[in-house]
Amino acid sequence: MFEKPMSINSSDNVHWRSLLFVPANNARYAEKARTSRADAIILDLEDAVLPEHKTGARSTVQGLAASLRTGARDVLVRINRPLPLAVRDIEAAVCEHVKAIVVAKAASAEHLRFLSEVIEERELSLGLSSGHTKLLPLIETADAVARLGEIASSPRVVAIVCGDEDLSAELGCDPASETITAVKHRLVLAAACRGIRPLGLMGSIAEFRDIEKYGTFVARSNAAGLEGTLCIHPNQVDVANSGFGPSEMQLEYARRVVAAAEAARKRGAGAVGLDGKMIDAPVLRRAENMLKAERLHAR
C-alpha cells in the first residue's frame, strides 16, 4: 500500500509561500526586501517601472539578484508583455542568480514557447545549464483562463498565479468577486494535474495595513489549496509564511504518520491505523511533503 512518494513538483522543487515585489529601480525598497523573510523576491520591470526608466531598471537586475539571493531565498524577475520589451528584459534578467521569469499576461503555450527560446539562447551564451531559468505565468486575461491547462503544462513552468487586478478589469468584475474566486479554484486544479505550485490569494494583495484581515485571506487561500501568494509589502511576508505553512500540530501529526508507516514496513504490513484512521499512500505522501517543505524553510 505504501508507494514511493511523488515529489511536490514534478518539474522543479519550489516552495514559495511569499513572493515579494520590488521595483527593479528602487534601491531603498530592495534594501527593505533584503531584511524580509520572503521565500522569493520579484524584481519588477513591468508595472512598477515607468517606460522612460525601463532601460535603467534592466541594468540593475543582475547586481540586485546577486545581492538578494540566498540559500533560502530565490530571485525572480517580472518582464513586460510587449514582445520587444520582453526580449530585452529576458536578455537583462537571465543569469546564475535569477531562478525564474514572471510572465506578465501569459497568453498561451505558444507564447511561453517563444519566450523559452529566447531564454534558452541566453542561457547558452552564458554557459548556464539548459532549463536553469523557470517560468511563473501570470493569468491576467480571459484567453489565458481558457488556456489554463496548456499554460500550466508548458516546459519550464513551475508555478502559476492569478493576476487579480488585470483579470478583473478585463472581465468587468471586482477583484474580490466570486468570478475571480472561481478562476483560482480552476487554477488549483490545473496546477495539481501538472504537478506545479498554485499561487494566489482569496482576497486583495493590496491589503497590507490591516494585517489581521490579510491573515484571514491567507487562511482562506490555504484552505482552498493555494500554496503561496504575491506580496506587495514586507508586512505581508511573515503572515503569508505562517499561513501557508503547516502548524506545529500538523507537523507533529505528519511525523507520527511517517513513523507509523515506517514501523508497518518493517513488520511487512501493507496498512496501518493511526488515531482510528487508516494511513494509506496519499496520506503518507502529504505527510512527507509537509515535512520536506518544513525542512527547506527551516534552513
Secondary structure as GFF3:
##gff-version 3
##sequence-region A 1 299
A	DSSP	beta_strand	18	23	.	.	.	ID=ss1
A	DSSP	alpha_helix	27	34	.	.	.	ID=ss2
A	DSSP	beta_strand	40	44	.	.	.	ID=ss3
A	DSSP	three_ten_helix	51	53	.	.	.	ID=ss4
A	DSSP	alpha_helix	54	68	.	.	.	ID=ss5
A	DSSP	beta_strand	74	79	.	.	.	ID=ss6
A	DSSP	alpha_helix	83	93	.	.	.	ID=ss7
A	DSSP	beta_strand	100	103	.	.	.	ID=ss8
A	DSSP	alpha_helix	109	126	.	.	.	ID=ss9
A	DSSP	beta_strand	134	139	.	.	.	ID=ss10
A	DSSP	alpha_helix	142	146	.	.	.	ID=ss11
A	DSSP	alpha_helix	148	152	.	.	.	ID=ss12
A	DSSP	beta_strand	159	162	.	.	.	ID=ss13
A	DSSP	alpha_helix	164	171	.	.	.	ID=ss14
A	DSSP	alpha_helix	178	194	.	.	.	ID=ss15
A	DSSP	beta_strand	197	199	.	.	.	ID=ss16
A	DSSP	alpha_helix	211	224	.	.	.	ID=ss17
A	DSSP	beta_strand	229	231	.	.	.	ID=ss18
A	DSSP	alpha_helix	235	243	.	.	.	ID=ss19
A	DSSP	alpha_helix	248	267	.	.	.	ID=ss20
A	DSSP	beta_strand	272	274	.	.	.	ID=ss21
A	DSSP	beta_strand	277	279	.	.	.	ID=ss22
A	DSSP	alpha_helix	281	297	.	.	.	ID=ss23
###
